[in-house]
């Protein structure tokens, strides 16, 4: 394993005193994304006749969190074992938590957490298969596959690497949440799932820019590595515009209640950020600001849509 720089034995800067190392391994601050995306599916299911069971809703959110914890933990473990974590320039939004390079004896915890969370996700899915029917497997099984294959295989192929995050958090998570609660796949849920499909794919895409050197050394092949930074930024802008176009079209066609247009509010910060990225190739400090805006857009847009859908029932 090639090590290009050492990490202090007490962990990455700012970590001590911030809580158990386990919270770093699961990347706890980023788990809100799973709640936001699953919430969009719950909101779509609320449009169906009948009341949603509180236990079922809780299980949907637990399953979404478990899936996100699994992919995060397995990614932490793999990046440590391959040596990628030792070469990555760490930022608040990319490059991993830095826990394992500082505390390698916890690698077992990352692996155990990833596998246990994946098993919990599968168990909750099986419960809903028996409750709602086998068609849940149409989104459930691909979702499990994305979690299991993201780090070892998907990251080595640029197109799956680009689309898999949005596919997992958008297409799979939103539609599986809706089916688990309503027993059917709904057009509103499917169209709504395209919003996190574009946004979450963008989240990983922009976060790959600071890691290009380390990712290349680890034989990863993503859009920035294969096509360059400018092409990656162009794809980012196109995906962002597509997400907002889906919201506008969904409202215009009557698939979403008018209140769902609240998701467009994040365009006030998202679109200027994308335009700035296109006009001026970002320095490291400027890129950090755009990454922060990207996180806000990813968390707030599905959440605002979900609230709007519920309000417009």
C-alpha positions as MATLAB code, in Angstrom:
seq = 'XXXXXXXXXXXXXXXXXXXXXXXXXXXXXXXXXXXXXXXXXXXXXXXXXXXXXXXXXXXXXXXXXXXXXXXXXXXXXXXXXXXXXXXXXXXXXXXXXXXXXXXXXXXXXXXXXXXXXXXXXXXXXXXXXXXXXXXXXXXXXXXXXXXXXXXXXXXXXXXXXXXXXXXXXXXXXXXXXXXXXXXXXXXXXXXXXXXXXXXXXXXXXXXXXXXXXXXXXXXXXXXXXXXXXXXXXXXXXXXXXXXXXXXXXXXXXXXXXXXXXXXXXXXXXXXXXXXXXXXXXXXXXXXXXXXXXXXXXXXXXXXXXXXXXXXXX';
ca = [
       0.000    0.000    0.000;
       1.541    3.336   -1.086;
       1.472    6.032    1.562;
       2.325    9.530    0.411;
       1.536   11.480    3.545;
       0.889   10.660    7.143;
      -2.092   11.644    9.237;
      -1.549   12.621   12.876;
      -2.114    9.767   15.292;
      -4.894   11.619   17.090;
      -6.948   11.817   13.913;
      -7.767   14.506   11.367;
      -7.936   18.136   12.352;
     -11.104   19.072   14.179;
     -12.114   15.469   14.931;
     -10.979   15.039   18.561;
     -13.815   15.856   20.900;
     -16.339   15.760   18.071;
     -17.784   12.417   19.078;
     -17.042    8.721   18.644;
     -14.937    7.658   15.689;
     -17.895    5.581   14.544;
     -19.773    8.766   13.675;
     -16.916    9.667   11.361;
     -16.901    6.232    9.771;
     -20.598    6.468    8.893;
     -20.133   10.155    7.895;
     -23.005   11.133   10.160;
     -23.394   14.768    9.003;
     -24.224   13.578    5.482;
     -26.977   11.145    6.454;
     -29.582   13.880    6.158;
     -29.474   13.198    2.422;
     -31.089    9.780    2.906;
     -33.854   11.309    5.020;
     -34.502   14.000    2.429;
     -34.720   11.535   -0.467;
     -36.787    8.962    1.413;
     -39.048   11.779    2.593;
     -39.832   12.574   -1.024;
     -41.036    8.995   -1.499;
     -43.089    9.171    1.693;
     -44.680   12.404    0.477;
     -45.592   10.804   -2.851;
     -47.129    7.833   -1.027;
     -49.247   10.226    1.044;
     -51.105   11.162   -2.134;
     -52.497    7.617   -2.319;
     -55.856    6.810   -0.657;
     -55.622    5.667    2.951;
     -53.447    6.639    5.875;
     -49.783    5.808    6.215;
     -48.823    3.615    9.172;
     -46.336    5.297   11.497;
     -44.363    2.069   11.937;
     -44.084    1.626    8.178;
     -42.946    5.232    7.727;
     -40.361    4.785   10.480;
     -39.064    1.589    8.858;
     -38.744    3.352    5.491;
     -36.556    6.031    7.055;
     -34.509    3.466    9.004;
     -33.953    1.452    5.829;
     -32.849    4.545    3.922;
     -30.451    5.539    6.699;
     -29.070    2.000    6.888;
     -28.407    1.951    3.147;
     -26.572    5.269    3.347;
     -24.571    4.157    6.397;
     -23.630    0.969    4.578;
     -22.275    2.633    1.450;
     -20.405    5.226    3.523;
     -18.814    2.665    5.839;
     -17.848    0.268    3.060;
     -16.343    3.182    1.131;
     -14.315    4.205    4.200;
     -13.054    0.633    4.590;
     -12.171    0.176    0.925;
     -10.417    3.538    0.594;
      -8.295    2.723    3.636;
      -7.427   -0.800    2.479;
      -6.432    0.359   -1.012;
      -4.369    3.266    0.329;
      -6.493    5.903   -1.377;
      -7.202    7.659    1.922;
      -3.492    8.337    2.414;
      -3.236   10.294   -0.843;
      -6.533   12.193   -0.780;
      -6.750   15.921   -0.109;
      -9.458   15.996    2.490;
     -12.169   18.704    2.499;
     -15.319   19.073    4.619;
     -17.294   17.604    1.716;
     -14.966   15.077    0.079;
     -11.989   12.839    0.666;
     -13.519   10.660    3.382;
     -13.560   11.212    7.139;
      -9.855   10.568    7.775;
     -10.691    8.263   10.687;
      -9.073    5.074    9.422;
      -5.729    6.524    8.267;
      -5.373    7.861   11.812;
      -6.861    4.839   13.583;
      -6.271    1.826   11.363;
      -7.231   -0.582   14.148;
     -10.845    0.506   13.551;
     -10.947   -0.845    9.995;
     -12.861   -3.866   11.264;
     -15.515   -1.518   12.672;
     -16.031    0.134    9.298;
     -16.405   -3.231    7.559;
     -18.706   -4.638   10.247;
     -20.848   -1.492   10.207;
     -21.139   -1.547    6.429;
     -22.170   -5.200    6.303;
     -24.552   -4.954    9.268;
     -26.255   -1.867    7.837;
     -26.590   -3.578    4.454;
     -28.165   -6.600    6.164;
     -30.591   -4.315    8.018;
     -31.569   -2.632    4.757;
     -32.208   -6.019    3.168;
     -34.210   -7.232    6.181;
     -36.488   -4.188    6.103;
     -36.886   -4.658    2.356;
     -37.880   -8.300    2.818;
     -40.419   -7.254    5.422;
     -42.041   -4.888    2.921;
     -41.887   -7.504    0.145;
     -44.076   -9.761    2.279;
     -46.334   -6.848    3.222;
     -46.701   -5.179   -0.192;
     -45.595   -7.671   -2.823;
     -42.633   -8.799   -4.901;
     -42.632   -5.771   -7.285;
     -40.705   -3.952   -4.537;
     -37.716   -6.018   -5.698;
     -37.690   -4.017   -8.950;
     -36.189   -1.074   -7.066;
     -34.977   -2.861   -3.937;
     -32.499   -5.252   -5.523;
     -30.820   -2.643   -7.758;
     -30.575   -0.377   -4.727;
     -28.785   -3.085   -2.741;
     -26.512   -3.715   -5.730;
     -25.513   -0.045   -5.909;
     -24.553   -0.087   -2.222;
     -22.529   -3.292   -2.546;
     -20.797   -2.501   -5.853;
     -20.248    1.251   -5.668;
     -16.702    1.237   -4.298;
     -15.244   -2.001   -5.748;
     -16.661   -1.778   -9.296;
     -18.795    1.245  -10.125;
     -16.022    3.743   -9.403;
     -13.855    2.171  -12.113;
     -16.308    2.918  -14.934;
     -17.159    6.540  -15.695;
     -20.816    6.207  -16.753;
     -21.970    3.981  -13.863;
     -19.883    6.168  -11.545;
     -21.743    9.245  -12.789;
     -25.254    7.790  -12.661;
     -25.174    5.294   -9.768;
     -25.428    7.810   -6.885;
     -28.540    9.419   -8.345;
     -29.943    6.049   -9.345;
     -29.556    4.731   -5.798;
     -30.786    7.777   -3.887;
     -33.296    8.902   -6.500;
     -34.818    6.165   -8.641;
     -34.417    3.340   -6.124;
     -34.871    5.055   -2.752;
     -37.766    7.366   -3.641;
     -39.768    4.771   -5.572;
     -39.063    1.968   -3.085;
     -40.225    4.230   -0.243;
     -43.443    5.020   -2.089;
     -44.130    1.371   -2.950;
     -43.331    0.196    0.590;
     -46.023    2.486    1.969;
     -48.661    2.405   -0.764;
     -48.184   -0.966   -2.471;
     -47.852    0.566   -5.931;
     -45.438    2.494   -8.084;
     -46.795    5.970   -8.662;
     -46.069    8.320  -11.609;
     -45.668   11.220   -9.190;
     -43.018    9.317   -7.242;
     -41.173    8.319  -10.403;
     -41.005   11.825  -11.832;
     -40.116   13.214   -8.397;
     -37.300   10.664   -8.114;
     -35.633   12.220  -11.169;
     -34.857   15.311   -9.091;
     -32.528   13.531   -6.618;
     -31.325   11.398   -9.537;
     -29.752   14.474  -11.107;
     -28.842   16.233   -7.872;
     -27.147   13.340   -6.057;
     -25.222   12.378   -9.180;
     -24.067   15.994   -9.184;
     -23.127   15.804   -5.517;
     -20.599   13.051   -6.141;
     -19.483   14.558   -9.444;
     -18.441   17.881   -7.929;
     -16.826   16.165   -4.960;
     -14.640   14.156   -7.340;
     -12.808   17.267   -8.560;
     -10.513   17.659   -5.523;
      -9.721   13.917   -5.579;
      -8.631   13.577   -9.204;
      -4.954   12.821   -8.532;
      -5.637   10.284   -5.789;
      -8.508    8.660   -7.725;
      -6.328    8.301  -10.813;
      -3.640    6.566   -8.766;
      -6.290    4.183   -7.423;
      -7.386    3.259  -10.992;
     -10.732    4.991  -10.680;
     -12.318    6.309  -13.851;
     -14.887    9.019  -13.312;
     -15.984   11.906  -15.524;
     -13.317   14.391  -14.327;
     -10.535   11.855  -14.886;
     -11.736   10.607  -18.270;
     -12.985   13.879  -19.782;
     -11.404   16.619  -17.666;
     -12.601   19.283  -15.234;
     -14.358   21.484  -17.813;
     -16.417   18.577  -19.142;
     -17.311   17.563  -15.590;
     -18.504   21.095  -14.811;
     -20.558   21.150  -18.015;
     -22.253   17.895  -17.011;
     -22.813   19.320  -13.531;
     -24.570   22.398  -14.944;
     -26.707   20.277  -17.291;
     -27.786   17.942  -14.486;
     -28.640   20.852  -12.196;
     -30.762   22.492  -14.893;
     -32.435   19.127  -15.560;
     -33.425   18.756  -11.903;
     -35.164   22.127  -11.886;
     -36.757   21.406  -15.276;
     -38.279   18.213  -13.824;
     -39.847   20.172  -10.955;
     -41.270   22.800  -13.291;
     -42.593   20.188  -15.734;
     -44.111   18.106  -12.926;
     -46.036   21.111  -11.622;
     -47.073   22.254  -15.101;
     -48.361   18.782  -16.009;
     -50.261   18.402  -12.749;
     -48.153   15.521  -11.463;
     -47.064   17.606   -8.475;
     -49.198   19.996   -6.443;
     -48.337   23.636   -7.004;
     -46.666   23.818   -3.603;
     -44.027   21.332   -4.827;
     -42.610   24.227   -6.820;
     -40.991   25.213   -3.514;
     -38.164   22.965   -4.654;
     -37.304   25.620   -7.224;
     -36.308   28.015   -4.457;
     -32.848   26.485   -4.249;
     -32.217   27.601   -7.833;
     -31.473   31.021   -6.348;
     -28.166   29.659   -5.055;
     -27.693   26.581   -7.251;
     -27.831   28.151  -10.703;
     -25.518   31.120   -9.945;
     -23.022   28.639   -8.519;
     -23.129   26.533  -11.700;
     -22.756   29.621  -13.911;
     -19.777   30.730  -11.855;
     -18.145   27.318  -12.224;
     -18.559   27.449  -16.000;
     -17.222   30.991  -16.366;
     -14.249   30.695  -14.035;
     -12.427   27.400  -13.379;
     -12.470   27.295   -9.581;
      -9.466   27.464   -7.282;
      -9.449   25.037   -4.369;
     -10.947   27.638   -2.008;
     -13.656   28.630   -4.488;
     -14.490   24.986   -5.189;
     -15.044   24.436   -1.475;
     -17.714   27.145   -1.503;
     -19.444   25.548   -4.499;
     -19.342   22.144   -2.798;
     -21.106   23.660    0.194;
     -23.797   25.162   -2.017;
     -24.171   21.803   -3.759;
     -24.812   20.085   -0.419;
     -27.468   22.672    0.499;
     -29.206   22.189   -2.864;
     -29.170   18.393   -2.461;
     -30.644   18.475    1.025;
     -33.124   21.313    0.635;
     -34.605   20.653   -2.810;
     -36.163   17.198   -2.150;
     -37.184   18.298    1.350;
     -38.969   21.402    0.052;
     -40.662   19.324   -2.640;
     -41.799   16.763   -0.058;
     -43.286   19.449    2.186;
     -44.970   21.027   -0.823;
     -46.463   17.730   -1.972;
     -47.872   17.026    1.487;
     -49.268   20.544    1.794;
     -50.913   20.302   -1.629;
     -52.719   17.019   -1.045;
];
